Amino acid sequence: MSTLTINMTDNDYNNKVATGLGTIGTILWCVQLLPQIYSNYRRKSTEGLPQLMLLLWVFAGVLFGMYFLVQRPNVPLMIQPEIFTFLSFVTWAQCLYYGSRFSFIKTLAVVSLVGAFSAGLQIAAIIPLQNSALCDSNKTSICWPLLLIGSIAAILIVVGLVPPYFELWRRQGQVVGINFLFLAIDSTGAILSFASLLFPQVDEDGTPKKVDYLGMVLYLLVPLMEAGIVASHFVWWLRIGRHLEKTDSDVEKS
């Protein structure tokens, strides 16, 4: 009886910690792109911010949503991809409006069409996956369709973070147009979401949930790639940026 009580207490603790970390991660991901969106609006420009990155993130978020809605790790992690997708849509719309010089009506039409397609795709895929015996969380068999969807989402996230590296290469490592506060919030949210998956959880009936290794990989890829962007700018500043600042300061004094 005492062993059962201890196990129930441990499971309760793990569920609460996982939900707490996931909730904080979700809150951060609720605002992650807001600094970038505000920066784009203030500058009236998205120069240096590849729109391909945002478009790929839109579709990664859609697939991410399918994966977690079927997997059901905890409520915050199921909501998170939907918010991520919405903010990616808004930022991509800014890229079209400021970068590609689309009119407001044309931007709204393009984003609405892609958004409707994405929503329809997610709804059409989730129902069959939830009803599939392969995706029954109580089965030991691997849900191959879900695994494929999660893998494609991971690839899209990584590929989406590749275009900024081409921008860095063009600018000798300097970051232009990408907000550092956005990177910090995004990475922190991903790390906390990753941490939430480290705690073993159980369903309401006491059945242990499977360890979501793919989810862990997804949440690790984001901070690693974004750390590379920050490191590139720091190296650029050491090599070039600080000398430019000194030259500008000398010009102002003269």
NORVENTA-V122861 format. One record per pair of residues at least 12 apart in sequence whose C-alpha atoms are under 6 Angstrom apart, sorted by sequence separation. I is the first residue (numbers start at 1). J is the second residue. D is the distance in whole Angstrom. If there is no record, write none. Layout:
BEGIN
I,J,D ; I,J,D
END
This chain:
BEGIN
65,81,5 ; 64,81,6 ; 61,81,5 ; 194,216,5 ; 61,85,5 ; 194,219,5 ; 58,85,5 ; 190,219,5 ; 58,88,6 ; 54,88,6 ; 187,223,4 ; 54,92,5 ; 51,92,6 ; 51,95,6 ; 46,95,6 ; 26,76,6 ; 23,76,5 ; 45,98,5 ; 46,99,6 ; 22,76,5 ; 26,80,5 ; 37,91,6 ; 175,233,6 ; 173,232,5 ; 174,233,5 ; 66,126,6 ; 70,130,6 ; 173,233,6 ; 174,236,6 ; 173,236,5 ; 154,218,5 ; 67,150,6 ; 64,153,6 ; 63,153,6 ; 60,153,5 ; 60,156,5 ; 56,156,6 ; 57,157,6 ; 56,160,5 ; 53,160,4 ; 48,176,5 ; 49,177,5 ; 48,177,5 ; 49,178,6 ; 47,177,5 ; 36,179,5 ; 36,182,6 ; 35,182,6 ; 33,182,6 ; 32,182,5 ; 32,185,5 ; 32,186,5 ; 29,189,6 ; 28,189,5 ; 25,189,4 ; 25,192,5 ; 25,193,5 ; 21,192,6 ; 22,193,5 ; 22,196,6 ; 21,196,5 ; 18,196,4 ; 14,199,5 ; 15,201,5
END
